Amino acid sequence: QDVEGDAQMRWTPYYITTHIPDKLELTPAEASEEFCTFLKQYSYFDYKTWNMVAVNCRQEADSSGYYQAMLMPRYDGMPVCIDGVPYISACMSAEGVFTFQGIMALKEQSRQPVERAMSLEDAVERYKEDFLAESGNAKATVNCISVGYVAESYYDETRVLSPAWIFESARTSTRADNGEEYIFYETDVYKMTDGSHISF
């Protein structure tokens, strides 16, 4: 496989390729819309493309390339993290979407008001405390703080969506073997109801 100029961008948040894979006519913007429309058929969520790269399979002369995408589920316009996974993965060739994976078939049964919610100020303080405790030699730049949902599973296979503060950051650390710096991305979620922390 040859990722067309996107090899270092596969896990970069909100990155959309500018390349078109072999034998596809859809532009990246058109493919993004196609992905979201396709997944909507199987889900009660809306979707936003979180990352999309162009992949070419050049081992065989007649093989076509494809788009590989990660799409963020959204409910009431807010992102949803389901069982610690913040996106649905999918691939599209010239024949259309040929694979997708993730939890999508959730339907609202009821709503309950949240009586007490963690404030943004408290969430920021918790984030700073947790980062200092676990970061080692890493440095962080918080690119986005948003309100979303975290979906937790229960024994009867239902999910409860709880409101949460979502911190998206780019972190810089140093490799132990050669001292070189590298960048990686982290998402930290704090439930507003009890302050519990999820990192991925």
C-alpha positions as CSV (number, residue, x, y, z in Angstrom):
1,Q,0.0,0.0,0.0
2,D,1.1,3.5,-0.8
3,V,-0.5,6.4,1.1
4,E,-0.4,9.2,-1.4
5,G,1.5,11.9,0.4
6,D,-0.5,11.2,3.6
7,A,1.7,8.7,5.5
8,Q,2.4,11.1,8.4
9,M,-1.2,12.4,8.5
10,R,-3.2,9.2,9.0
11,W,-4.0,9.9,12.6
12,T,-4.0,13.7,12.5
13,P,-7.3,15.3,13.7
14,Y,-9.4,17.0,11.1
15,Y,-7.0,16.2,8.3
16,I,-8.6,15.8,4.9
17,T,-6.3,14.7,2.0
18,T,-5.9,16.7,-1.2
19,H,-5.1,13.6,-3.2
20,I,-7.5,11.5,-5.3
21,P,-6.8,7.8,-5.2
22,D,-6.2,5.8,-8.5
23,K,-9.3,5.2,-10.6
24,L,-11.6,7.3,-8.4
25,E,-13.3,10.4,-9.7
26,L,-14.7,11.7,-6.4
27,T,-12.8,14.7,-4.9
28,P,-12.0,14.4,-1.2
29,A,-14.9,16.8,-0.4
30,E,-17.3,14.7,-2.4
31,A,-16.0,11.5,-0.8
32,S,-16.4,13.0,2.7
33,E,-20.1,13.9,1.9
34,E,-20.6,10.4,0.5
35,F,-19.2,8.7,3.6
36,C,-21.5,10.8,5.9
37,T,-24.6,10.1,3.8
38,F,-23.8,6.4,3.6
39,L,-23.3,5.9,7.4
40,K,-26.5,7.9,8.2
41,Q,-28.5,5.1,6.5
42,Y,-27.4,2.8,9.3
43,S,-27.4,5.1,12.3
44,Y,-29.3,7.7,14.3
45,F,-26.1,9.8,14.4
46,D,-24.9,12.5,12.0
47,Y,-21.3,12.3,11.0
48,K,-18.3,14.6,10.4
49,T,-15.1,13.5,8.7
50,W,-12.3,13.5,11.3
51,N,-9.5,12.2,9.1
52,M,-9.3,11.0,5.5
53,V,-6.3,9.8,3.5
54,A,-5.9,8.5,-0.1
55,V,-4.4,5.0,-0.4
56,N,-3.2,3.4,-3.7
57,C,-2.5,-0.3,-4.1
58,R,0.2,-0.5,-6.7
59,Q,1.2,-4.1,-6.3
60,E,-1.3,-5.0,-9.0
61,A,-1.6,-3.0,-12.2
62,D,-5.4,-3.1,-12.5
63,S,-6.1,-2.4,-8.8
64,S,-7.8,0.8,-7.7
65,G,-7.0,3.0,-4.8
66,Y,-9.4,4.0,-2.1
67,Y,-10.2,6.6,0.6
68,Q,-9.7,5.6,4.2
69,A,-11.7,7.7,6.6
70,M,-12.5,8.1,10.3
71,L,-15.8,9.8,10.9
72,M,-16.9,11.4,14.2
73,P,-20.5,10.5,15.2
74,R,-22.5,13.5,16.4
75,Y,-25.8,13.7,18.4
76,D,-27.7,16.9,18.7
77,G,-24.7,18.4,16.9
78,M,-22.2,17.3,19.5
79,P,-19.5,14.7,19.2
80,V,-20.0,11.3,20.7
81,C,-17.3,9.0,22.1
82,I,-18.7,5.4,22.2
83,D,-16.9,2.9,24.5
84,G,-13.7,4.9,24.3
85,V,-13.7,5.2,20.5
86,P,-14.4,8.7,19.1
87,Y,-14.9,7.7,15.4
88,I,-16.3,5.2,12.9
89,S,-13.8,3.8,10.3
90,A,-14.7,3.3,6.7
91,C,-13.2,2.8,3.3
92,M,-14.4,3.8,-0.2
93,S,-13.2,2.6,-3.6
94,A,-14.5,3.4,-7.1
95,E,-17.3,0.9,-6.4
96,G,-18.4,2.8,-3.3
97,V,-18.1,2.2,0.5
98,F,-16.8,-1.4,0.9
99,T,-16.2,-1.6,4.6
100,F,-17.1,0.3,7.8
101,Q,-16.7,-0.5,11.5
102,G,-18.0,0.9,14.7
103,I,-21.0,1.1,17.0
104,M,-23.8,3.0,15.2
105,A,-27.2,1.4,15.7
106,L,-28.2,3.3,18.9
107,K,-31.6,4.8,19.2
108,E,-32.8,7.2,21.9
109,Q,-35.2,5.7,24.4
110,S,-35.4,8.5,27.1
111,R,-33.8,11.6,28.4
112,Q,-33.0,12.7,32.0
113,P,-31.8,16.2,33.1
114,V,-28.4,16.6,34.6
115,E,-28.8,18.2,38.0
116,R,-25.2,19.1,38.6
117,A,-22.5,19.5,36.0
118,M,-18.8,20.0,36.2
119,S,-17.8,23.5,35.2
120,L,-15.3,24.3,32.5
121,E,-13.0,25.9,35.0
122,D,-13.0,22.7,37.1
123,A,-12.4,20.6,34.0
124,V,-9.4,22.7,33.0
125,E,-7.9,22.4,36.5
126,R,-8.4,18.6,36.4
127,Y,-6.9,18.4,32.9
128,K,-3.8,20.3,34.1
129,E,-3.5,18.1,37.2
130,D,-3.8,14.9,35.2
131,F,-1.4,16.0,32.5
132,L,1.3,17.0,35.0
133,A,0.9,13.7,36.8
134,E,1.2,11.5,33.7
135,S,3.0,13.5,31.0
136,G,6.6,12.6,31.8
137,N,8.7,14.8,29.4
138,A,5.8,15.6,27.1
139,K,4.4,19.1,26.3
140,A,0.8,19.7,25.3
141,T,-0.9,22.3,23.2
142,V,-4.7,22.1,23.6
143,N,-6.2,22.8,20.2
144,C,-9.9,22.5,21.1
145,I,-12.2,22.2,24.1
146,S,-15.7,21.2,23.3
147,V,-18.9,19.8,24.8
148,G,-19.9,16.3,23.7
149,Y,-21.2,13.0,24.9
150,V,-19.5,9.9,26.2
151,A,-21.4,6.7,25.7
152,E,-20.9,4.0,28.3
153,S,-22.1,0.4,28.0
154,Y,-24.2,-1.6,30.4
155,Y,-24.8,-5.3,30.9
156,D,-28.0,-5.3,28.7
157,E,-26.0,-3.8,25.8
158,T,-27.6,-0.4,26.2
159,R,-25.6,2.8,26.2
160,V,-26.0,5.9,28.3
161,L,-24.9,9.1,26.8
162,S,-23.5,11.5,29.4
163,P,-22.4,15.1,28.7
164,A,-18.7,15.7,28.9
165,W,-15.9,18.2,28.3
166,I,-13.6,17.0,25.5
167,F,-10.0,18.2,25.3
168,E,-8.1,17.7,22.0
169,S,-4.4,18.2,22.2
170,A,-1.2,17.9,20.3
171,R,1.6,16.6,22.5
172,T,5.4,16.8,21.9
173,S,7.7,14.2,23.5
174,T,11.3,13.0,23.2
175,R,12.3,9.6,22.0
176,A,14.4,7.8,24.6
177,D,16.6,6.0,22.0
178,N,17.7,9.0,19.9
179,G,16.5,12.2,21.7
180,E,14.4,13.3,18.7
181,E,11.1,15.1,19.3
182,Y,7.9,13.7,17.9
183,I,4.2,14.8,17.9
184,F,1.2,12.6,18.9
185,Y,-2.4,13.5,19.5
186,E,-4.5,12.8,22.6
187,T,-8.2,13.2,23.4
188,D,-9.2,13.6,27.1
189,V,-12.8,13.3,28.1
190,Y,-14.2,14.4,31.5
191,K,-17.8,13.5,32.3
192,M,-19.7,16.4,33.6
193,T,-21.8,14.3,35.9
194,D,-19.0,12.9,38.1
195,G,-15.7,14.2,36.7
196,S,-14.5,10.7,35.7
197,H,-11.7,10.8,33.1
198,I,-11.2,8.9,29.8
199,S,-8.1,9.3,27.7
200,F,-7.5,7.9,24.2
